[in-house]
Amino acid sequence: MKASFLRVLLGSFFLFGTFTVAASVSPYLPVKLNPTFELEIERLVTLTGYPALKKPYHIATIVKYLDQVQDDYPVLHGRINRYIKRFKKPLALTHAEFEIRASDSNSKTLKNSRGYSTDSNMNTEFTGFWQANHYFIANLGGGYSDEQGFIPFGSFVSFGHKYLQVDVGYREHWLSPLQGSSQLVSTQAKPMLGVTLSNVQPLTDWNVMYELGFGQLDTVDGIASNDTISRGKPNLLTMHLSMQLTDWWTLSGNRTMQFGGDSGTVGLSEVWHAAIDSVSSNNCDSASDFQDCDQEFGNQQASVASRMDLNWGATPFSLIVEVAGEVDNDFKAYQLGNKAYSVGLFIPYLSPTESLNLTAQYVEDAWYSHHLYTNGYSNDKHVMGHWWGDEKRVNDSIGAKIFSVAYSKDFESSQLRLEYQTIKNEYSDSAAVSDYQRGHYVQVDYNWQYENHFLGLHLYTGKDLMGETFSSLAFSKQW
């Protein structure tokens, strides 16, 4: 598969040479780097019906929708406009942060933070870009902690045009309209090295948005194939397609395919066959074309999401419904198995200075575990989807009920954000025995501006699913 991966990379560069349409590629907004600004963007999304159910957002598309709120929400317009000025330069440092942290002895993985944990006493992050012309952008970014070393997220090159932008490198993915979690792909683990195709400008009157990503994960042990256990680099294919049925209702479909990594090779024809005929490629049974489970193509998941941007009187809100699951159920390609249900409600302006985000989720058994991959659906030992996956034991097939609430309050030059999650792990079979306990997770973030300095205090505390209490306090400075 290594040769096939290289061919994909070379093919992407070849595409660059065929572009003739005079249209621009676009840099991206940050994902899980600047929560204060990202809240403002989510407010804009709800108010304007921005037609994207994935992240990162393209700057060019955000600019297109920004003017819609200038008259009714001038404060929001001003804040976003001031921030994105840094992206309108040909060369700019778009994000830089330094953080120090003190924690107790119980280590906890930080949510949606690329594998960083409370064990890290020091962490620094940065992103920047150079746009050479309308068709090429070089992005450089990453983070360093004294615990994990350097993680090169945000380091990639972009080329193409507004209908087909190609990103090659460590570009991140978030395949969900939910703000606090993404069931299929999120920033819980570090990004893969890969190639991503997407459109900057929505297509047709339906505002169609697409994304196709392919890459290799880090080396892992415990890959089952041909009655042997091997070590290698699995591949990950991600797919997204969305359309806006009305100016207030957007639907999307997503799919991921984790495959390969053993001593054998996987050709493009096999990938295509698994994509169009998952029943016979992904199920070992008398009803399938094969009976040897070690010969399965890999681990396939899919989701369908809906976001409605509505108003209740003078109060705008977004209602999100998402259903995810294993591709095909009962040997039917149109059904999902081992489902995860999510319902979200986001109120961008509970008052002129307050917002509220509620999410309720029910996850059935067998998420982030698979018989071909004993380390589960992970990269560098961290689950690639919902952060809850790092709270259970590796490759444990238990499900969960999750509820979260996030409240923010804006002040003149500061913001307070309170977030609470409670999780109860349980098997669908109520007779199953487990020693998990109900978990409680509390996060308090206070960010303020002092002269030209952007400072923050961050508390993360609670009791996890093992019944262990944890506590961590951090101080940050952004530029």
Steps between C-alpha positions, in 0.01 A plus 500: 500500500802728545545521122131579454524777761791658312307480174212690660740774614663528156161497332390793714798707385424403141148638540648836593659527161165452322312787669407790272198650676577845644378445855667499839583239759434598860668467838302344787372623833644328810341186646516464879777758538316823589168422674408867546517575129358162396187575703454819296526297180238250624272795572549620143425151366165486683397855406580466130434132430861451388474181289775287652469213749875438528815681604737669446309787339645673195576866564369601156157350566477656847574842349218447251246449780641754746333807347157347566532582873653847471175692561327279761811378688766772461701384803529147361587635157771722644660226708519251212612764252787610725617143554499389135706802390805287579390256227475773236876549491730301268719397796380483860528330837133419566522338844759468775444384857712410799349309793629378835306243704496358852313174565451232760641149456202361306570550131211592270497546122382851414188505283549558126864600556689266263606261777634753750434415863510661842847344548644773282642789703569715196336521159547738208312520169523705184353522149586721206488510122653645187272551200726519196216571257132424444575130454759405762523529880770357728374445855734440791383407847526265793526466871765392748458367852757369744301176513434417132757702312407663169172434315490650147130587475426780254808430288389449140497657156181601319457545126220503246200728462166569667331186369787260575751587770769237566668488843809280546646451847370506857163660432234432767143373462180537706207319338208622710289815556530448878735735682621286791555163335513323165411131489700406188800736478603778738812661647518254792799331336777659300428532126614252239738578215283505192324666208164679518279623216223751571317798352531857630190633328172308541381332181161558333192656655503217756828630648667160468822456699727196467818368657708192424806417709753218491806443717711271714485470877788442740654155538299270728528144628226241502369500141332165431532351150539150357505341846795718604544815707719761333625855542449779250338827395125475433339726242202727556255617234251774593203618292251784544214637292244760605223703339269777612137409432374842613673810633449358852547124456824322407559123477826307478632149465842385624703182479836375623693189402792372710684229310833337423820545694598133508772335294269469199410764242166665425436625146275785390261248343453333839430836663244581232336157538475545878347846455225388263443149641561516873278199569725247330823680595431563865302204632619145553201268518314237304301782335820668378747414223753377755505335841850589629471810718872571459430569133267791565594826330508703822297714736230715335278759668246752372275779624208713387461849650235771484527862613202734508569870557175642632347777709270479800354845513805727504735223618704323229614141562640193326350155545738217412415131461766244410489122463826308457579131485689213346453481125220254410286303745345157448683488163312809375723781373236767574479416872738596780597267783623576854353848473588822681223760530571868567265794549638850543348841570709815459363842599757760389329784685315393810542870574717758317801371698417132570492176304393144583588168341330172601582152367349160588652182358430128519778273371434129451765230540811439286612855431875554443569126533560248221622142474754589228653785704566414863591864570162606367410800287795711607811692397801523729300327780209747493152446355442697180133570574306600812726589795296258714684221316817581698310468827426129460749214482678443168285297260224464761171469310285659771251776412401814688247770576652848484354839584682832474417864560719799413421857607692813407477858623660794319628801690648821364849359450471142627301179473401233752420150376361218715469145368371185668472141374365192670560152356358163595661200328267205447453205270184464297455166678397612849623168644862588422722574797734799503704684761462838327348783702313811391749765393476874562720743304513875568694758300519871583674742263543870565665696220570871516686776321752708693636782284632307197523167683242218468511295819311200631440287810381143442371254762427137412374282783258220585467126558561263209335172404743304719390697806829694514492873571725732301581870496710723277554877482666679208598854408530602135609794290400545137636725231 
